[in-house]
Amino acid sequence: MKLLTLFFLLFTGCILTHPAQSLAYANLGLGLWFQKMIPALLPFMILSGVMVRLDLTEKISMAVYPAVGPLYQVRRNVCYCMLLGFLCGFPMGARVAADLRERDRITAREGQFLLAFCNNIGPVYFCSFALPLLGRKLIFPYLFGMYGIPLLYGLLLRYTVYRDIASPPRKGRKLPGTGIPVRRASGPLRACEAPSGEKALCLRLLEAAEQSVQASVQGILTLGGYMILFNLMNLIPHVLLGRPLTVLGPLLEITGGLGMLDGQLPLFCLLALSFGGLSCIAQTYSCIRDTDLSLSVYVAHKAILTLAEGAYYLCWFLLRPETFLA
């Protein structure tokens, strides 16, 4: 606690004694949040929230379930989180897992399993911003490193650490001793209620949209605050050393840190993208804090994935040194 107190006293002192630099770092985080995160993430947050509230996740997941479901032996709601986690980018994997968990659409074990490998940097961000900034020309080797390794890691986890997760019932499976087929409930069991008083579809849609917009705006504001805070932390080494410690930038906030390095140390940047940085960890916490999902377990899996990606790049260097990081 004393060290934490000293840190915040130092942080506050740096802000008060170097207002110009602190304004520049805060403005960097604010600009990235406004220009990159809001347009790229907020629409997905709102749409996903509406789909979760209208019980549409299982239907949406049918786009990938025939291939992913049998391979990973997971239910449709789990496939839905995998789909959005990989396509929409960080922190949608954590947010969707938290939304589904809060509504008992997935179990705690399924939610922790999803967090282990589905909360990654988005492919649009990776291909349109990160790779061009790092000056990389090849695409597929980096896509495999960023997304193929987490998919393989998730598959390994499913049959080892998380093998206790119940597999979905097979099609045509029947109850023992009867000829009655097993039917899987689309949601949590509830007490029988009279059908009277059911809201019209348009009213349900409007209510779901209103709730989703409110939750998404609150969430995006929280994420923006974290981006500003962790970019501002670059001020401390700047003041103590007389110059910014650029190598620290991606470990604090990934987007601003990559901009500070400006294409230098590409391997370090790729590994930092895999881990996500302290800002990403804090943003993940803001998504799952009201659930029973563990942040420490999430961070441990992120560290393992970063090591696995480092091993992948080492193998690439040993096998094809002439194309390494091309």
N, C-alpha and C positions, 0 to 999 in steps of 0.2 A: 504493500500500500504506500509506503514511503517513496519507493522508486516511482510509482505512478503519479504521486503528488508532485515530485520533482520534475517529472516529464511534462506535466501540464503547466507547471509554473514556468519552465523553460520555453514551452510552446507559446504561452501567452506573452512572455517577455519578447520573444522573437517577433511576434505580430506587432506589438506596441512599438518596438524600436526600429522595425524595418517595414513600414506601412506600404511602401511602393512595391517591394518584392512580394509581400503577402497578398496585395491586391492582384498582382500578376498571376500568382498561382491559383488564387480563388477564382479569378476570371477564366483561367484555363479550364478548371473543373466545371464551371458554370456553362462555358461555351460548348464543351463536349457533351454535357448533359442535354442542353437545349438543341444542339444541331445534330447530334448522333443518336442519343438514347431515346428521346421523346418520339421522333418520327419513326424510328426503327422498331421500338418496343411497345409503345403505348397501344397502338391498334391491336396487336396480338394479345396483349393483356386484357383488353376489353372484350374482344371476340371470344377468347378462351373462357373468361368469366361467365359470359352469357351461355356458352355451350355447356359448361359445368352445371349452371343453375337450371338449365332446361333439360338436363339428363340426355344430352345429345352426344356425349363423349364416346359411348360404345359404337354408335352409328358412324361417327367420324373416323374412328380407329379402323373400320373395316377396309380402309384404303391400304393398310399395311398388315392387318391381322392375319390373313391367310398365310403370309410368309413368316412374319415375326412371331406370331402366337405359338405355333407348334415348335419353332426352333428354341425359343426362350421359355416355353411352357408357362405362359402368363395369360392373365385375363385381358379383356379388351380395354378396360380402363387403364391398365398398365401400358398397353401399346399406345394409347392416346398420349400419355405423358412422354413416352419415348419419342413419338413422332414430333411433338411440339418442342421437346427439349433439344433435339438435334437440329430441327429445321429453323426454329425461331431464335435460338441462341439464348445465352445467359441473360437474366436468371430465370427464364421461363420454365426450365426443368424443375427448379426448386419451387417456383410459384404454383405450377400446375399440380405437383405432388402434394403441396400443402393444401390447395383447394380441395383436391380429391380426398385427402385424409380428413380434413375438417368435416366433410360431409359423409364420411364412412364409406366412400366408394372404393377405397383401397385399404388394406391393413397397414399397421405400423411397419411390419417387416417388408411389405411391398414398397412402401414409401422410402424406407431406408435403402432398399435395393436400387430404386430409381435414382436416388440422390448420388449413389456411388459412381455412376457413369453417365448420367443424362444431363448434367448441368454444365454445359460447355459453351465456349465462344461460338457464335452463330456462323454458318458458312458464308453468308452474304458479307458480314463484317470481315471474316477471315480472308476471303478471296478478293474483295474490292478495296479493303483498307490495309490489312496487315501485310499480306504478301507483296503488293506493290510498294509499300513503304520500306520493306526489307529488301527490295530489289530482286525478288525471287522470280524466275521464269517458269520453272517446272510447277505443275499443279498437282498431279495425282499423288506423288510421294508425300507431299505436305498434307493433302486431304486424308490420306491413310493414317499419317501420324497423328493428326488432330481428331479424326472421327473413327477410323478403323480400329485403332488400338482401344479406345473406350468401348466400342461394340464388342470386341473380343474379350475385353476385361469383364464386361457385364455378363457375357455368356459363360465365362469361367466362374464368376461368382454365383451364377444361378445354379450351377451343378456342384458347388462346393459349400461356400459360406451360407448361401441362401437356398440350399436344397430343401429346407423345411417348408418353404412357401408352397401352399397347395396348388397343384396343377389344375387348370380348368377341366371340367368334365368332358369326356370325349363325346363326339356326335353319335347319337343313337344309343348311348349308354343307358342301361336300365337298372332300376332299383333291385337289390338282391332279393331273390325269391318271388319277384313280381314281373309282370310284363309292362310296367309303367316306366316310360322314359324319364330320365332325370332332366328337369328343367331348371336352368340357372336363373336366379332372381336378378333383375336388372339394377337393384339397389338394396339398401338395408331394409330388414324386416320392420314393418310397422303394424300397429294395431289396426284391425279392420275398421274402416270408416265408411260412412254412408256417402254415396256418390253425389249427393245434393250439395250445392254450394260451390262446385268446382269452377274456378275462374276461367273465363274465356281465354283462348290462346293468345289473342292480341294483348290482353292485360298481363298475362304471364310474361310475355315477351318484353313489354315495357317495364315491368317490375324487375325482371332479370337484368335488363340493360341499365336501369338506374342504379341498381346495386353494384353491377360490375364496373360502371363508370366511376362511381364513388370510391370503390375499393382500389381500382387501377390508378386513379389520380393520386390517391393517398400513397399508394405504393411507389409510383414514379417520383413523387416528391421526396420520399425517404431515400430512394436510390440516388437522386440528385444531390441530396445533402451529404451522403457518403462520398460521392465523387469529389465534391468541393473539399470536404474535410481531408481526405487522403491525398489529394493533390497539394493541399496547403501544407501537409507535413513535410514536403520537400524543402520547405523554408528552413527547417532546423539544420540539416547539414549545409545548406547554402550559407547560413549565418555563421556556423561554427568553423567551416572550412574556407569561407571566403568565396566559394564557387559552388554551383549545384553539383551534387553527387548523382550524375545521370543514371548510373547503374542501379541505384535504389528506386528510381521512378517506377519501373514496371512491377516491382514487388509491392509498391504501395497502391497505385492505380494504373491499370494496364494500358488504357488508351493514351492518357497523358504521358505515361512513362515511355511508350513507344515513340511518341512524338519528340520527347526530349533526346532519345538516343539517335533518332533520325537515320535509321538504317544500320547503325553500328551494332556489333555483337549479335548477329542474326540467330545463332544457335541459342544463346541466352534468352533472346526475345521469344523464340518459339517455345522454349520450356516454360517461360513465364506465362505465355498464353495458355499453356496447358494447365498450370496451377491456378492462374486467375488473379493472384495478388490479394492483399489484405482487404481492399475495397470490395472485391467479389465475395470474400468470406463474410464480411459485414452485411452485404446485401442479401446473401443467402440466409443469414441469421434473421434478417428482417422479414423474410418470406416464411420461415418455418417456426418462428418463435412462439406462435400460439398453438403449435401441434406437439406431439410427443416424439418428433423426429430429432435425432441427435446431431448437433453441429460438429462435435469432436470426431464422430465416426465419418462424417462427410469430409472433414479436413484430412483425416488419415487416408481415405481412399484417393483424394486429390493428390496427396504426396506420392502414393504408390503409382498412380497414373503418370505423374511427372517423371518418376524414375523409369517407368516402362517406356515412355517416349524417349528419354535419354538413351536407353539401351537400343531402341530402334535406330536412332541417328548414329550411334556407335557402329552398329552392324552395317548401316548404309556406308559409312566411311571406310570400314574394313573391306567391304565387298566391292564397292564402286567408288573409289576415291576420286576418280576423274569427274563424276557427276555430283559429288557431295555438295549439298547446299547450293546447287545451281539454280 
